Structures are given as structure tokens and as C-alpha cells.
Amino acid sequence: GFSYVDLVEGLRDGRFYALKRILCHDKEDRQAALHEVEMHGLFDHPNILRLVAHCMVDKGAKHEAWLLLPYVKGGTLWREVEALREKGTFMPEQRILLILHGICRGLQAIHSKGYAHRDLKPTNVLLDEDDQPVLMDLGSMNQARIEVNSSREAMAVQDWAAQRCTISYRAPELFTVPSQCIIDERTDIWSLGCMLYCMMFGEGPYDAIFQKGDSVALAVQNPLTLPSTTRHSAALQRLLFSMMTVNPQERPSINEILHQLEGMQPAPAGQDTTQI
């Protein structure tokens, strides 16, 4: 269902919260809202948005699912990228690595439980006051491993992806699903690559193609090309290319990405390494 988010204040604690109201027109919408609640219940992780409380509100023939969520002051990652772009500047690599690391930790928690997020994009990542990313909107989450054994099953997965996975962040294998295949959590790795690209270059790799009305489905089948710049290290560019490999079998797992990031992370403040 369609949803609204209101800023509300707690009567008891005086804190601000985000109240997500999902409009449910039928049983299917209600099940989808309850699925989102259930997904939140699986996690207690600093990089995944916590569900404070929930209820179903009866509005005559219609229902609303109310999800009470913490209010995260910093807004979305997309808002931050846009603000930088409007100033004619870009996110420095050190900050990109810090944010990417937090997103990956949240994603690792999701993948380790056998699920995939399926709709990773900069508008579904919040930044708190310490610049720590928090993954939100768990409504598209489902079991990571989907076995496809017929053309009918393939079409069902394809139709589901068209509804639930944002087109310019959707993995190539979800556009044309083969009748014999396994879809897994590596769809998230592609979307993660699109988000990394967005932090590096100020927009997603396929945003402009979608806005022009050209085919994203065709564009994602071609190898990625980067704008020419000397802003980023070779290691960061290599990491981006590895995530955005058209063949999902060749993409790294979230654990492999985290391992690579550990090697790229700058030393924490006050712990600068000294060569002796």
C-alpha cells in the first residue's frame, strides 16, 4: 500500500518519532504491512532502523498499519548527496568509506539471517548525527534464495521485482529472469554498487537513463563506465566494478566486501600509523 510519514512527539518521553502510516486497501496490503513489521522484528542492529511499536488502525472499510520508528535527524543519504551536488562538491572518499562500511554491516546482518533487502537505494538509507547509516524500508525484504524452475515462476519473480525493486537500482538478473535459475542476495550487492556510485559521482549510474525514458533493462547489460576523475583511489574504483558485475556469480559477497573495506579504512582518529 501507499504510505505517509508523520513527525510525532511522544507524550511520555518528549522524544520525536517517525510515524509511518501504510494505507491498506485490501487483505494483500494488510499482509504486506504485517510482513514489514515481521522483518523489523528479526533485527536489533545499529545499522537497521528499529521498530518501536506498531498497530493496525480500523478506518471503516479501509485499514492503516501504523509503524512507530525512531526519528533520524540527518535525513536520507540521497538528501545529503543532493545537497553536496547543489553546492558543486562531492563526498570525500574517507566519508564514502565510513558510510559504506555502516551500510555493509547492516546488510551483513540481513544476509546472515538468509534474507535480502531487495530495495537498497539512497532514499532508503538514513544518516544519524554521527554520520552512521541506518537501513530502512524493509517492506521488499524476502528470503534471499529464490529457486526458479519454470517460465511461469520466472515471470512471477520478474513481475514482483518490477513492483518492489526500484528500477534504476535493480540488478540485471531481475529484469529478464531465466526459467531455470537461482536468484539470491547478490541482487543487493548490485544495488549497493549503485549506491556507492551515487556517493562517488552525485547520482546513480542509471538515474539519468531512467529520467530520459531510455531502457534501464538494456543499459544494465553493458559494462559499467565511470566519469573521468582523479578524485577516487584505484582500490575504491575496483571495489565498485566488482559489485557491478553483470553476472551475479562473479559479484563478491557482503563478507568479502567488508573484508576489502577493512583494508581500505583510514586509521581511526588518534591512532594514526607511524612508519618506523
N, C-alpha and C positions, 0 to 999 in steps of 0.2 A: 504493500500500500504506500500511498504518498505520505510524507511526514513533515512536521513542523518542529522547530526547536525554539523553546522559550527560555529566557533567563529568569530564574526564580530564586527567592531567598528563603532559607529555612527559618521557620518561626522559632524553633528551639535553639539552634546554634548560630543564627545570623549569617550563616555562610551562603555563598552563591552556588547554585547548581544549574545544570542544563537539563531542561525537561523535554525529552523527545516524545512527541505525540504522533503515533503511526495511525493513520486513518485506515480502518479495516472495513471494506465493503461487503466481504463475504467470508466464508469459512476458511478459504485458501489464504486470504490476507491475514486472518487471525492466527492461522498455523505458522505463517512466515514470521509474524511478530514474536510468537512464542519461541520459535526456533532461534531468533536473535537473542532472546532472553537466556535460552538454554546455552548458547555459545558463550555468552558472557560468564555464565556460571562455571565454566571449565577452567577459568584463569584467575590467578591472583599474581599479577606481574606488573612491575613498574612501567613497562612499555606497552601495556594493553589497557585501554580505558575500562575502569571498574564500573560495574553496575551497582548503584547504591540501593535502589528499590524499584519495584515495578508493580503495575496493576492493570486490569482490563476495565475500562470505563464504558458503561452502557449508555449509548446516545440514541435511544429509540430503536429504530431498525438497524442502525449502524453501531459499530464499536470503535473505541480508540484504545490502543495499547499505550500506556504511559511508562516511559523508561526514565528514571531519575539518574543522571550521570554527573560526575564532578565537573565543575566549570573550569576549563583550562584557559587561563588568561591570554596566553600568547597567540591564540588563533591557529589557523591551519598553516601547514608548510607552504601551500600554494599562495596564501596571502603574503607570506614572507618573501617568496620568490618574486611575486608580482611587485611588491614594494621596492625590492632591490632593482628590478628591471626598470621601474619608473624613474629611479634615481640614476639610471645609466651605469649601474655597477653590478657585480656578480658576487656570489658567495665564495669566500676564500676556501681553499682546499682543506685547511685544518678544520673548519666548521662543517664542511661537507662530510668529512670522515667521522666527526663526532656524532652528527645526526644520523648518518647511515648506520653507524655502529649500533645505536639505540633501536633503529627500525629493525635491524637484523636480529637483535636479541628478542624483540617481541615476536618476530616471525619464527625464530627458532623454537619459542615456546609453543606456537601454534602447530608447526610441523612435527614437533616431538610427540604431540598427542594424536598424530595421524590425521590432522586436518589441514586444509589450505584456506587462505583468506579469500582469494578469487577476485577481489576488487581493490587492490592496492593502487593508490594514486595520491598525489599531493594534497587533495582536498579531504582525504581520509586519514591524514596524519596531523595531530595537534602538536604544538610545541609549548612546553611549560616554561615557567620563568627562568629555569636553568638551561633552556635550550634542549631539554631532553624530549625526544619524540614519543608520542603516545598513539598507538594504532586504534582506530575507531571504526564504526560501522561494520559490525560482524554479521550483518544480515545475509551476505552472499556466501559465508563460510560453509563448507561441506567436507565430507570425507575426502582426503587427499587423492586416494587411488580410485579411479573410475575405470572399470573394465568395459570396453565396447566390443560387442560380438556380432552386431548386425547393422545394416544401414539404417534401420528404424531407431536403434539405440543411438547411433551416431548423430542422426538428425535431432533427437531429443536433447542430447548434450549441446549441440550447436545452437538450438533454439533457446535453451536455458542460458547459455553464455551470452547470447545476443541481448537477453533481458537483464542479466545480472552483472556482467563484466563490462566496464566502461570501454568503449571501442578503441580509443587511442592508447590504452594501456593493456589491451587484450593480447594474449600470447598467440602466435601464428597457428598453433595446433587447434585452437578453439574456433577459428574461422571456417576451416574445412576439416571436419573430423572424419578420419578414415573409418570404414566399417569394421576393421579389426585393429584395435589399438588399446593402449593404456594411457589415460590422462592422469597426471599426478601433480604433486606440489610444485613442480618446476614451472608451471604457469605463473606462480608467484615470483619466481626468480626473474622472468622476463619483465614483469610489471615493476619489480624492484630496479631493474636496469633502466627502465623508462623514467623512474623517479630520480635515479642518480643523474641521468642525462639532464633532467629538468633542473636539478640543483646546479649542475655544471654550466648550462647554457641558457637558463632563464625560461625555457618552455620544453614541453615533452617532445620527443623526436617525431611524433605523428600528429601533434596538435594542429599544425598549420595545414597538413594534408586533409585532415577531417574538416577544418573550418572552410577550406576551399571547395569542399564537396567531392574531392577526389577519393579513390578507393584505398582505405587503410588496409583492407584484406590483401590487396596486391603489394602495397608498399612494404608490409612486414615480411614478405617473402624474399626481399632483396637484402644483401649485406648492409649493415649499418655504416653510414658515413658521418664523420664528425666535422663541424665547422673548424676552420684552421685557426688555432690559437696556441700560444705557448704558456697559457695560464696553468695547465694541469700537468702533473707528473706522468711519466710513461706508465708507472705502476697503476695509477688510477684509470688511465685510458684502457689498459689491458684488462682490468677488472670489469669495466663497463662492457667491452667487447665480449668477454666470456659469458656475462649474464644474458646478452642479447644475441645469442647464437640461435639461428632459426630451428635447428634440430634440438629438441628438448633434452635428448640423451647426452648431448655434449655440454649442457649447462652445468655449472657447479652446484652442489647442494648448499644449503644455508650454513652448515657447519664449515664447509670448505671456504665459503666467503668470509665467515667470521675469523677463520684461521689466517686468511690473507690480510684481513684488516688489522689483526693484532700486529703483524709485521710492519704495517704502514702507519700505525697510530703514532702521533708525536708523543714524546715523553710527557707525563703529567706535570703540571706546574710545580716548580721546586724540586723536580727530580731530573733535571737536565743531565744528559750523559756527558761525561768528560772523557776525552781521549787521553790516555796516558802513554 
